[in-house]
Amino acid sequence: MLRFIAQFLVTALGLWLASRIVPGVSFTDTGTLLLAAILLGIVNAIVRPILTVLTFPITVITLGLFLLVVNAAMIGLVAVLLGGFVVDGLAAGIGAAIITGIVSWLAGAFISDGKA
């Protein structure tokens, strides 16, 4: 449960930072930001694995870079499902995916999962 909360907070922080840095990514309010973080976690758990398997050949050919497009698509899907969260185009989605990925990577480096 604690890991879920930590992941939720890291995702929310990443989305907030993306809205500050990336033009075309915005939220109407804090509630929308928090709901977007929850929805992104759900979408990443259900839709992303399917899309990753379906696009595996392209991912191999691009040496993994296509995963940025997959991550951008997941963020875009959340924006479509949630009013008040705007991702204006593929470039904004890729920017948001990069920012949230970096934030998650940094948080993972500082937050131990207890398995050593």
N, C-alpha and C positions, 0 to 999 in steps of 0.2 A: 504494500500500500504506500509506503514511504517513497519507494522508487517511482511509482506512478505520479505522486504529487511533485516530486523533484523534476520528472520529465515534463509534466504539465507546465511548471513554472519556467523551466528552461525554454520550452517552446513559446510560451507567452512572451518571454524576454526577447527571444529571437525575432518574433513577429513585430513586437514593438520597435525594436532597433531597426528592422527592415523598413517600417513605416516612416522612421525618421531619416533614413539614409537614401532609400531607393525611391526615386520619383515614380509616381503611379501606384504606390501602395499606401493605403490609408484605412483608418477606422473611424467610426463615428463616435464611439465612446469606449470606456474601459470594459463594460459588460460584453460588448461585441468582440473586443480583443480576447477576453477570457473564453468566450464561446468558440471563437475561431481556433484557439489553441486546443480545446477539447475536440472539436470536429476534425482538426488536422491529425490529432492522435488516432482517432477512429478511422479516418480515411487511410492513413499510413498503415494501419493494422489490417485493413480489409482490402482496399483497392490496389494499393501500391505493390504488394507482392504479385498480384495477378498481372498487372501492367509490366512489372519488371521481368517476369517470365516471358510474356508475349514479345517484349522488345529486346530479349537477350541477344539475338544476332546483331542488331544495330549497336547495342552496348559493347559487344566484343569488337566490332569493326572500329568504333570510335574510341576504343581503349577506356571505356567507362564514362566518357564525357556525356553520353546520352542520358545518364542517370540524372544529370542536372535538369534536362527537359522533363523527365518523369517527375522529379521533385517539384518543378515549376507547375506541372499539370495538376499535381495534388493540391498545391496551394491555390491554383486557379479554380479547381473544383470546389474547394471550401468557399472561395469568393462567390461562386455561382450559387451555392446553397445558402449562403448567409448574407442577408441584406445588411448593409452598413460596413461591410468589409469589401474594399475595392482593390483589385489587381488589374491595372490597365495594360493588358497585352503580355506577350511572351517575354519580352525583355524585362519587364517589371517582375514577372514571375520568376525568371531565372535569377535576377538580383536578390529577390526575397529568399529563394532557395539557397543561394550562396551565403547570405547573411545568417539565416537560421541554421544552416549546416555548420558554419564556423562557430556560432554560439554553442551549439550542441557539442561540437568537438572540444571546445575549450572547457565547457562544463564537465564533460566526461573525463578530461585530464585532471580536473581538480576534485571531482566527486568520485570516491571509490565505491564499488559495488559490494565490497566486503569479501570478495573471492580473491584470495592470494595464495 
